[in-house]
Amino acid sequence: MSRLAPRLATTAILARRVAGQAHAGGFQRHLSSLAAVRGTGAARGPLFVRSPAICGSSRSLATVAADLPRAEVLSIVKGQTLRIPNYERLFDDWPQLVNPHKSSVTEVVNEIVQKYAVSPKVSHRLKNNGLDVLVATWFPLASRERLAELSQFVCWMFIVDDEIDALAKASVEDFKHLWSEVLRVISESCGLHGNEAAGAGAGGFRKSDFQAAETFRPFGELLMQRYSVEQRQRFWDELEKTAQGYIQLHEFTKLDRIPDYDAYCFGRYGSSCMAQNLSMFEYANESNIPQHIMESPELQTLWRATTDSLWINNDIFSFRKEIADDFTDNLLLIASKPDYNLQTGLDHCVERMESAVAKLNDAVEALEQRYMGELSADGGADGRVAQDLEKFIACCRAISAGTFKWSLATPRYGTLGQLKAADGSISFKAGEKQAVI
């Protein structure tokens, strides 16, 4: 992860882009903006992004005390005991969905590992952390064929993540180059920004110098066959936010201090990569929800709340591993400012998780009130739209609840579920090492 020097002008640029600017010709403008959006590394004041749509919290955690070097923060927090309460109750009223074809995920993983000669670290992550269960809960309603195809997409995410890790100490410009290549390949593969016509020309597209980017092309061909332009654009929009978030968080690492709360939340939405998965729900469900419904305030709230629940859950459960590896850029630690009481930070994360799930439920109710009765009553094409919307809602709930359960069981986070007390809570000491990747 990375971080951005706190400059209000830079934040304004990113905020305007993430808020939803038009994408006609957006690819070239985006590549240009990657070169323009950079921090100086000199400023040390707090960076404020107050929009609730970005941070989703009424609590403002501006830097009250002077920023401390990361090493000093680590010396304060290591050894503190944390208790994660049992918030599985948040999902009790939801159907628990898991795709019955999860074996197809394992088959695709084995093929990808052989075909692309991935690093031992990626191979371990793909094979030993319960990826089949995770993908089966992300896309619970997909056919066996579609689940296998989406497994290619998920493997690509892991391969790109490995490339990102390899550039952890790279310059900001080198890091931006990786993302410009990823975006170029996907724009070409998805036939966006005029690239559909260009690909038909002599010689096709230029091969990227990053294999991680090139591994997307086979799945891009499937998207061209099975997704509308609007659906492909929706995926692109989220990928663009992912690039922006990763670049921002990469720049954070260039400063010897803990990121500010609002700035971190701003970048974490994208760098979590979770909204990309939501953009694949229609692919999994073989559906095409009308654009006016996808762009409605109710569905946008559902989209945002689901994504927030995913990255907040990830920050809670990954904290034990990350702090043991001296990695400090996590919502839990950032929310513990200014005195770095980790339980205070954890309690805040749980409050935000509860808020995200409540917003998700409210959005579902609002969608049902606005659309479902009318669509179901009309039957025919509208009846199919009602079914597609029901499936999308089911997937939002499944990915949130399923990711929580996977987080308890995966060796990736030290099989935290084994530490459960009788009341369902989990306690651990910050800084304890785990034998996981």
Secondary structure, 3 states (H helix, E strand, C coil): CCCCCCCHHHHHHHHHHHCCCCCCCHHHHHHHHHHHCCCCCCCCCCCCCCCHHHHCCCCCCCCCCCCCCHHHHHHHHCCCEEEECCCHHHHCCCCCCCCCCCHHHHHHHHHHHHHHCCCHHHHHHHHHCCHHHHHHHHCCCCCHHHHHHHHHHHHHHHHHHHHHHHCCCCCHHHHHHHHHHHHHHHHHHCCCCCHHHHHCCCCCCCCCCCHHHHCCHHHHHHHHHHCCHHHHHHHHHHHHHHHHHHHHHHHHCCCCCCCCHHHHHHHHHHHCCHHHHHCCHHHHHCCCCCHHHHCCHHHHHHHHHHHHHHHHHHHHHHHHHHHHCCCCCCHHHHCCCCCCCHHHHHHHHHHHHHHHHHHHHHHHHHHHHHHHHHHHHHCHHHHHHHHHHHHHHHHHHHHHHHHHHHHHHCHHHCCHHHHECCCCCEEEECCCCCCCC
